[in-house]
């Protein structure tokens, strides 16, 4: 709901509470995906770094993080269109 009203900071605070209350891989991945959706790649990287520390190197988060941070073809297309 916060994203409907362009309140990324408020949504981020909710995700922070989410990963504190339910610190599992799925929660951290959702948090990082949110950061990517709002265009904060550096924040997403920090979320994954924190997740690895919090989850003591859980293999599933370690293997997902690099794949999530690679630019996808849609991202490249959007960036190309934005330059025009």
C-alpha positions as CSV (number, residue, x, y, z in Angstrom):
1,X,0.0,0.0,0.0
2,X,2.8,2.4,0.8
3,X,4.2,2.1,-2.7
4,X,0.8,3.2,-4.2
5,X,1.4,6.5,-2.5
6,X,5.1,6.8,-3.3
7,X,6.2,6.3,0.3
8,X,9.3,4.2,-0.2
9,X,10.8,5.2,3.1
10,X,7.8,4.1,5.0
11,X,7.7,0.8,3.0
12,X,11.4,0.4,3.8
13,X,10.7,0.8,7.6
14,X,8.0,-1.9,7.3
15,X,10.5,-4.3,5.6
16,X,13.0,-3.6,8.4
17,X,10.5,-4.7,10.9
18,X,9.6,-7.7,8.8
19,X,13.1,-9.0,8.7
20,X,13.5,-8.4,12.4
21,X,10.3,-10.3,13.3
22,X,10.7,-13.1,10.7
23,X,14.4,-13.3,9.8
24,X,14.2,-16.0,7.1
25,X,15.6,-16.1,3.6
26,X,12.2,-15.3,2.0
27,X,11.8,-12.1,4.0
28,X,15.3,-10.9,3.1
29,X,14.8,-11.6,-0.6
30,X,11.5,-9.8,-0.6
31,X,13.2,-6.8,1.1
32,X,16.0,-6.8,-1.5
33,X,13.5,-7.1,-4.4
34,X,11.6,-4.1,-3.0
35,X,14.8,-2.1,-3.1
36,X,15.4,-3.1,-6.7
37,X,11.9,-2.2,-7.7
38,X,12.3,1.3,-6.3
39,X,15.6,1.6,-8.1
40,X,18.0,1.4,-5.2
41,X,20.5,-1.2,-6.3
42,X,23.1,-0.3,-3.6
43,X,20.4,-0.7,-0.9
44,X,19.6,-4.1,-2.3
45,X,23.2,-5.1,-2.1
46,X,23.4,-3.9,1.5
47,X,20.2,-5.9,2.3
48,X,21.8,-9.1,0.9
49,X,25.0,-8.4,2.8
50,X,23.1,-8.0,6.0
51,X,21.1,-11.1,5.2
52,X,24.2,-13.2,4.8
53,X,25.5,-11.9,8.2
54,X,22.1,-12.4,9.9
55,X,21.5,-15.8,8.5
56,X,25.1,-17.0,9.1
57,X,25.8,-17.6,5.5
58,X,22.6,-19.5,4.6
59,X,23.5,-21.1,1.3
60,X,20.2,-20.2,-0.4
61,X,20.7,-16.5,0.2
62,X,24.3,-16.5,-0.8
63,X,23.4,-18.2,-4.1
64,X,20.5,-15.9,-4.9
65,X,22.1,-12.5,-4.2
66,X,24.4,-12.3,-7.2
67,X,21.7,-13.4,-9.6
68,X,19.3,-10.8,-8.2
69,X,21.7,-8.0,-8.7
70,X,22.6,-8.7,-12.4
71,X,20.9,-6.3,-14.8
72,X,18.1,-8.1,-16.6
73,X,17.2,-7.6,-20.2
74,X,14.1,-5.6,-19.2
75,X,16.3,-3.2,-17.1
76,X,18.6,-2.7,-20.0
77,X,15.7,-1.9,-22.3
78,X,14.2,0.6,-19.9
79,X,17.6,2.3,-19.4
80,X,18.1,2.5,-23.2
81,X,14.7,4.0,-23.7
82,X,15.3,6.5,-20.9
83,X,18.5,7.8,-22.7
84,X,16.5,8.7,-25.8
